[in-house]
Structure formats: structure tokens, C-alpha cells
């Protein structure tokens, strides 16, 4: 596994350390999970933007439309 050095403001570092202490988890694990989730959300949003014109062309305009079709 590789290492990565980042700079964060002191208040954010303190919040992170407090959170990790309460969760009894290493800082690296929490940051790795947060980065993984952030990238997954970004990929999802990019895919959604790409697919939106095709969905709209079929009359799929809301989340409710999607749930109705999938259910």
C-alpha cells in the first residue's frame, strides 16, 4: 500500500482525530473510506449526467419514475 501526505486545517485534523478515537478506528482507515465514498458518488453523478438526456427522451424525469420502472 502506498502513502499519501495531505495538508488539512488544524480544526479539521482535530475533528478527524476525535471521530477516530470515538469510533476506535485508525485515521488512515477513516480517510480511505471517505475518499472511496467520495469517488463513488462522483462517478455516480457523472454517469447520471451522461444518462439524463436518454432518460428524459423516454419520459423518465424524476426519481419516482425510476423507482416505478425498477419496481
N, C-alpha and C positions, 0 to 999 in steps of 0.2 A: 504494500500500500504506500502511496506517495504522501508527502506532506505539503501543506499549503499554508502560507502565512498571510493573514489579513489584518487590516487596521480597523478597529471599531472604537467609537467613543467610549470613554470610561463608564458613563451611566449604563450603556448597553451591555458592556462587559460585566458589570456588577449584577444587572438583571439576569444575564445568562448564568452566571455562577450561582446565584441564589436559586434559580429554577433547577439547575442541575443538582444542587445539593438536596433540594426538596424531593426531586424525582430519583435521587440516588443513581444518577447516570453520568457518565463521563461527558465533558463538554464536546469532545470530538463526535460522539455518537449523536448528540442532540443537533449539532450543526450539520452533520452529514445527512440526517433525516430531514431537517428543514430545507436544505439545498435540494435534496431529491424530490421533496414535495413541491417546492417552488418550480423546479424544472418540469415536472409532470403537469402542473397547472398551466405553465406557459405553452407546452406542447399541445395540450387540450384546447386552449384558447386559439392557438394558431390554426389547428385543424377545424375548429368551429368557424372561424372567419373564412377559411377556404371553402367549406361546405355550405355556408349560408346562402349563396346565390342559388345553388341546386335545390336546397330545401325550400326556399321561397318560391321557386318556379313550380314546385309541386304543392304549394299551398300550406307548407309547414312553417308556421310563423311564430309559434310560442312553444315553451317547454311542455305545456299541456298537450299540444298537438303531437309532440314526440312521444310523450307517455301514452297517449291514446293509441298510437300506431304500434308501439312496442308491446303494450299490454295484451 
